[in-house]
Amino acid sequence: AGFFSDGKLYGSQDRGASWTPQPIDPPAELTDLGCPDAVCDYLDIISTPRFLSPQSAALVRRVYMKTDLTLDVLVSYPNTLSRLPLPQAQYLYFTQDGGRTWASKPLPVKIGTVNFLDEQTGWLLGKSDPDPEMLPQLYHTKDSGGTWTQITADCSLPLGSEIRFFNERDGFAYFLSEAIDFYKDFDQRIGLT
């Protein structure tokens, strides 16, 4: 069994020979997210799940207002150079049953990356201010994202950095080049040579 995402979540039960859409329930605050009749007020992007054990995984769902711009970028012309605006909200989803069911929790920032050491301990690097001069904040959780404690309000890592820890104290961060186009509008340090 496995998962992948191109903005929507897909699953396979046959070692990747076939893939089917995997719907996940919207957050309680946004019940019309993903509504089938195309009159939704919101659009979303779902990340690929990161498994922490064979049964537990986390993913992030970003929610955008449905506008002509977000429709062009996310639906009609996904490979254009159009820029997405700052999301309206971002949610963390956890599964404890290998991806059959997912529970959502709101994140304290509108855009960012989430990485977990184990099922309880994780870090969130993100921000809610679209100003590219404002640095992202770094958060830590010890309860699977139920609560987040801000570690720093002005983190030196570029927005979109991936954070990996070996234990609760020692870790590293890196920035994937394919993330440049998505995050550069919100962090002026990205893409500078």
C-alpha positions as CSV (number, residue, x, y, z in Angstrom):
1,A,0.0,0.0,0.0
2,G,1.2,3.5,-0.7
3,F,0.2,7.1,-1.3
4,F,1.2,10.0,-3.6
5,S,-0.1,13.5,-4.1
6,D,-0.2,15.9,-7.0
7,G,-2.2,18.3,-4.9
8,K,-4.9,15.7,-4.5
9,L,-4.3,12.5,-2.5
10,Y,-4.1,9.1,-4.3
11,G,-3.6,5.6,-2.8
12,S,-2.5,2.2,-4.1
13,Q,-3.2,-1.2,-2.7
14,D,-1.3,-3.1,-5.4
15,R,2.3,-1.9,-5.2
16,G,1.6,1.1,-7.4
17,A,0.1,-0.7,-10.4
18,S,-3.1,1.4,-10.0
19,W,-3.9,4.5,-8.1
20,T,-7.3,5.8,-6.9
21,P,-8.4,9.1,-5.4
22,Q,-8.4,9.1,-1.6
23,P,-10.9,11.6,-0.3
24,I,-10.3,12.9,3.2
25,D,-13.0,14.7,5.3
26,P,-12.8,18.4,5.4
27,P,-12.0,20.2,8.7
28,A,-15.0,20.9,10.9
29,E,-14.8,24.6,10.1
30,L,-14.9,24.1,6.3
31,T,-17.5,21.5,5.7
32,D,-18.0,22.6,2.0
33,L,-14.3,22.1,1.2
34,G,-14.2,19.6,-1.8
35,C,-17.9,19.8,-2.4
36,P,-18.9,17.8,-5.5
37,D,-21.1,20.4,-7.2
38,A,-18.3,22.8,-7.9
39,V,-19.9,25.7,-6.0
40,C,-17.4,25.5,-3.2
41,D,-15.9,28.7,-1.7
42,Y,-12.5,27.0,-1.2
43,L,-9.9,25.0,-3.1
44,D,-7.1,22.9,-1.5
45,I,-3.8,21.2,-1.9
46,I,-3.0,18.0,0.0
47,S,0.6,16.9,0.6
48,T,1.9,13.4,0.3
49,P,1.7,11.6,3.7
50,R,4.8,11.1,5.7
51,F,4.6,7.8,7.5
52,L,6.1,7.6,11.1
53,S,5.2,3.9,11.5
54,P,3.4,1.4,9.3
55,Q,0.1,2.7,10.6
56,S,0.6,6.3,11.5
57,A,1.3,9.2,9.1
58,A,0.9,13.0,8.9
59,L,0.0,15.2,5.9
60,V,-0.8,18.9,5.4
61,R,-3.8,20.4,3.7
62,R,-3.7,24.0,2.5
63,V,-6.9,25.8,1.9
64,Y,-7.3,28.7,-0.5
65,M,-10.3,31.0,-1.4
66,K,-11.8,30.0,-4.7
67,T,-10.9,32.9,-7.0
68,D,-10.1,33.1,-10.7
69,L,-6.4,33.1,-9.8
70,T,-6.5,30.0,-7.6
71,L,-8.7,28.2,-10.2
72,D,-6.2,29.0,-12.9
73,V,-3.2,27.8,-10.9
74,L,-4.7,24.8,-9.2
75,V,-7.3,23.5,-11.8
76,S,-7.1,25.0,-15.3
77,Y,-3.4,25.7,-15.8
78,P,-1.4,24.0,-13.1
79,N,1.9,24.5,-14.9
80,T,1.8,28.3,-15.5
81,L,3.9,30.9,-13.8
82,S,0.9,32.3,-12.0
83,R,1.5,32.7,-8.3
84,L,-0.7,31.4,-5.6
85,P,-1.8,33.8,-2.8
86,L,-1.2,33.0,0.8
87,P,-3.6,30.2,1.9
88,Q,-6.6,31.0,4.1
89,A,-5.7,28.2,6.5
90,Q,-3.5,25.1,6.8
91,Y,-4.5,21.8,8.6
92,L,-2.5,18.9,9.9
93,Y,-4.1,15.5,9.3
94,F,-3.0,12.3,11.2
95,T,-3.9,8.7,10.6
96,Q,-3.4,5.8,13.0
97,D,-4.8,3.1,10.7
98,G,-2.6,3.2,7.6
99,G,-4.5,6.0,5.9
100,R,-8.1,4.6,6.0
101,T,-9.2,7.5,8.2
102,W,-7.7,10.9,8.9
103,A,-8.3,13.4,11.7
104,S,-7.6,17.1,11.2
105,K,-6.2,19.8,13.4
106,P,-5.7,23.5,12.5
107,L,-2.2,24.7,12.3
108,P,-1.2,28.1,13.9
109,V,0.2,29.4,10.5
110,K,-1.3,29.7,7.0
111,I,1.8,28.3,5.1
112,G,4.7,26.2,6.1
113,T,6.2,22.7,6.5
114,V,5.6,20.1,9.2
115,N,8.0,17.3,10.1
116,F,7.6,14.8,12.9
117,L,10.3,12.8,14.8
118,D,7.7,10.3,16.0
119,E,3.9,10.2,16.5
120,Q,4.0,12.8,19.2
121,T,6.9,15.1,18.6
122,G,7.1,17.5,15.6
123,W,8.2,20.9,14.3
124,L,6.4,23.4,12.2
125,L,8.2,26.2,10.2
126,G,5.8,28.7,8.8
127,K,4.1,32.1,8.8
128,S,0.8,33.9,8.3
129,D,2.1,37.2,7.1
130,P,2.6,37.4,3.3
131,D,5.3,40.1,3.6
132,P,8.5,38.5,2.2
133,E,10.6,40.5,4.6
134,M,8.9,38.9,7.6
135,L,10.8,35.8,8.8
136,P,8.9,32.5,9.5
137,Q,8.2,31.2,13.0
138,L,9.4,27.9,14.3
139,Y,7.0,25.8,16.5
140,H,7.2,22.5,18.4
141,T,4.6,20.0,19.5
142,K,4.7,17.1,21.9
143,D,1.1,16.0,21.4
144,S,0.7,15.1,17.7
145,G,0.0,18.7,16.8
146,G,-2.8,19.3,19.3
147,T,-0.9,22.2,20.7
148,W,2.1,24.1,19.3
149,T,4.7,26.1,21.3
150,Q,6.5,28.8,19.4
151,I,10.3,28.3,19.7
152,T,11.2,31.5,17.8
153,A,9.3,34.3,16.1
154,D,12.1,35.0,13.6
155,C,13.7,31.7,12.4
156,S,16.7,32.0,10.2
157,L,15.6,29.0,8.1
158,P,14.0,29.9,4.7
159,L,10.2,29.3,4.5
160,G,9.7,25.9,3.0
161,S,12.7,24.3,4.6
162,E,12.4,20.6,5.5
163,I,13.4,19.9,9.1
164,R,14.6,16.5,10.3
165,F,15.5,15.5,13.8
166,F,17.4,12.4,15.1
167,N,16.1,13.0,18.6
168,E,14.4,15.9,20.3
169,R,17.6,17.9,20.4
170,D,19.7,17.1,17.3
171,G,18.6,17.7,13.7
172,F,19.2,19.4,10.4
173,A,17.3,21.4,7.8
174,Y,17.5,21.6,4.0
175,F,15.7,23.4,1.2
176,L,14.5,21.5,-1.9
177,S,15.1,23.4,-5.1
178,E,11.6,22.5,-6.4
179,A,10.1,24.5,-3.5
180,I,11.6,27.7,-4.7
181,D,8.7,28.8,-7.0
182,F,6.1,28.1,-4.3
183,Y,7.7,29.9,-1.3
184,K,9.8,32.7,-2.9
185,D,6.8,35.2,-2.9
186,F,6.6,34.8,0.9
187,D,10.4,34.8,1.8
188,Q,12.8,37.3,0.1
189,R,15.8,35.1,0.9
190,I,14.6,32.2,-1.3
191,G,16.2,32.0,-4.7
192,L,19.0,34.4,-4.0
193,T,22.4,33.3,-5.2
